[in-house]
Amino acid sequence: MSNIVIVGAQWGDEGKGKIADTLAEKSDLVVRYQGGNNAGHTLVVNGKKTFLHLIPSGVLHKHTKCVIGHGVVLDPVALDQEITRLLTNGVEISSKNLFVSESCVVITSYHKLLDAVRENSTNEKIGTTGKGIGPAYEDKVSRKGIKFKHLFDKEQLRTRLVNSLSEKETLFKDLYKVEYPSLEEELERLYNLGQKLKQYAADTFSIIDGAISQGKNIVYEGAQGVLLDIDYGTYPFVTSSNTSVAGVYSGATTAGHNLDHVIGITKAYTTRVGEGPFPTELFDDIGKFIQHKGGEIGVTTGRIRRCGWLDLPLLKYSAKCSNLTSIALTKIDVLSGMDTLKICVGYNYEGREIDCAYPGIDLAKVEPILVDLEPFTIQEKITQDNIPEALKIYLETIEKHVGIPISAVAYGPSREQILFLEDYFK
């Protein structure tokens, strides 16, 4: 039995889906526990790409059950479209392998509209995906949320919609002056989607609890990354959920049950989508080279990702915030063959040198301390016996600074291009 958590250790887009997909081969359950369809996971199997936004990355393995936990905010339109697309591509999805918590808060048209008009009405942009994630979590906290189970009962859904729309209607009419769907339109749309999707509704808490009791292998798949966490992240440029390991307990399973591995997924360099400070960001040709070679365009937003050198003070901070047990380093092939290789080992900040970020630090005011390392070249399949010496030094530099081992190294887009240095299922 192994309980494994996959956490993004940067600002998201680290390659979590790829690692989750690979581990799913030996897993009984893969569980999403927070976020929504603002996530974008890309899987490459036999040269074919599969894009996922809501459905867990275990879906390509026939024996694996995919669970969407109650901490996820659920856009029923997006879920319906994703299921249809996967079925069209020959992926098996049914009520036997996909289970959606009845307690997920639903994203409505009103949430998406509110998200968009807010972002467009201010000069201080957050860089939201516009998927309605934040407003849906707002409704959850203010106890106005519509749960997935409410979609199955038309009169109950009507009551919840009236409650949810009461304040938003004033905002749409008087403040933002935008048109919005009538209550009856939204009611019919959500109810019809509910009838279509209710076959997947389940008591996911009991499913997960039962799997734990039976000693099953479970992978908890995070979305976004620790640096976007509502509490630990670079506020206000964050998402609206707990993207750290804490989200597992609040969004999927029983508090206090043992987690065997908490794997922090990080690229060999750093990327960020949207607004916010970025200490090691590259504005020169090297940054453009990394962006192009790494294909750094957001799966969900289509926006170009900002690129920079690997930031160890931030990685060390993420490790502490999520109690990481090891690191899975992805996309090292992107740095292969470069003439210059640097890594950030600390910051000069307010007259002192620090080697770890902390809550409240103003990253816009730090000066990164960069050191040069010998560039490395990858020419073949990597095994533990043929890791290039310069790459070994790069890996050891990361391990020494962050204080935890690197347990996996990904050097290409496919499942086969991952070197596992630790067996998570022992």
ABEGO torsion letter per residue (X at the ends): XBBBBBBBABAEGAGAAAAAAAAAAABABBBBABEBAABBBBBBBGGBBBBBAABBAAAABAABBBBBBAABBBBAAAAAAAAAAAAAAGBBBBAAABBBBAABBBBBAAAAAAAAAAAAABABBAGBAGAGAAAAAAAAAAGABBBAAAAABAAAAAAAAAAAAAAAAAAAAAAAGBBBBBAAAAAAAAAAAAAAAAAABBBAAAAAAAAAAAGBBBBBBBBEBAAABAAABBOABBBABBABAAAAAAAABBBGBBBABBBBBBBABBBBBEBEBBAABBABAAAAAAAAAAGBBBAAAGBBBBBBBBBAAAAAAAAAAAGBABBBBBGAAAABGBABBBBBABBBBGGBBBABBBBGBBAAABBBBBBBBBBBBBABBBBAAABBAAAAAAAAAAAAAAGBBBABBBAEABAAABBBABBAAX
